[in-house]
Amino acid sequence: MRKWLAPRLYHIQQNQPEPEPPVNIEPFILASPAKGDAYNFSVTLFRTATSGGVRARAVFNDEVPEVEAVLQRACQEVRSTTRQFEITAAGAAEQATNDRLQAISGSMTGVYRWAVRAEVDVPEEIRQLNRDAYRKQHDIRADAAAALLRIESTDEVRQKWQDFLTAVVGSAQVEHAIKLAVSPDHLPQIIAELVEQRQQGAQQLLGTVDTIMQRYEREDMLSFVVSNETVLRRTLELLGLPVPPVEDDTLLVGRA
């Protein structure tokens, strides 16, 4: 680079005009139709104009060139976009509207470069409908969750009772065990009842054996076996004692 060119470039760089700061235009609110044209969205447009010119004093809205043309173009795009959405879908309508405004921002460049942003809202009537619908949905979900919890709890209790009953079926002492579970203070009384039942069972066994022996003295062995086998087995069953399997006495009976 020639020596005389460097100072000139430096001088040009140092004397570049400072860019003018962005100008924020007052927000504009319009009613934009929703799908079906039954309701209107409330749309607020925020516009910013940026220029690369020399820094200038702040300007009012009517001093910014092409502001009206940009507003009209933005309103057209907003209306055509929001018509695609139901009135209850304000969020989706806002996203689509801003995507569209950003897509056309390059075509709105003139003296100024324009950026337009939209906020989409719903009428108070629709907002109240949304509240009511949300409340109903919340109640339905809460009722469903409560019903599921009730079913799970009931099934758990049922399973516990089923396990309990399965464990106690066939136990001669289940009645006393339940009494102790409900009223532990009755332990002495329950022990006395168990002892008394044991004594009564022993006396009944002795009486049964005595009766059998008396009959044995009067009858021969074969008659004893045949006539008293059922009585013996029944006695053992009542006492909760193991009952031996029936043996094959066919030959013995045949000899009689």
Secondary structure, 3 states (H helix, E strand, C coil): CCCCHHHHHHHHHHCCCCECCCEEEEEEEEEEECCCCCCEEEEEEEEEEECCCECCCCCCHHHCCCHHHHHHHHHHHHHHHHCCCCCCCHHHHHHHHHHHHHHCHHHHCCCCEEEEEEEEECCHHHHHHHHHHHHHHHHHHHHHHHHHHHHHHHHHHHHHHHHHHHHHCCCCCHHHHHHHHHCHHHHHHHHHHHHHHHHHHHHHHHHHHHHHHHHHHHCCHHHHHHHHHHHHHHHHHHCCCCCCCCCCCHHHHHHC
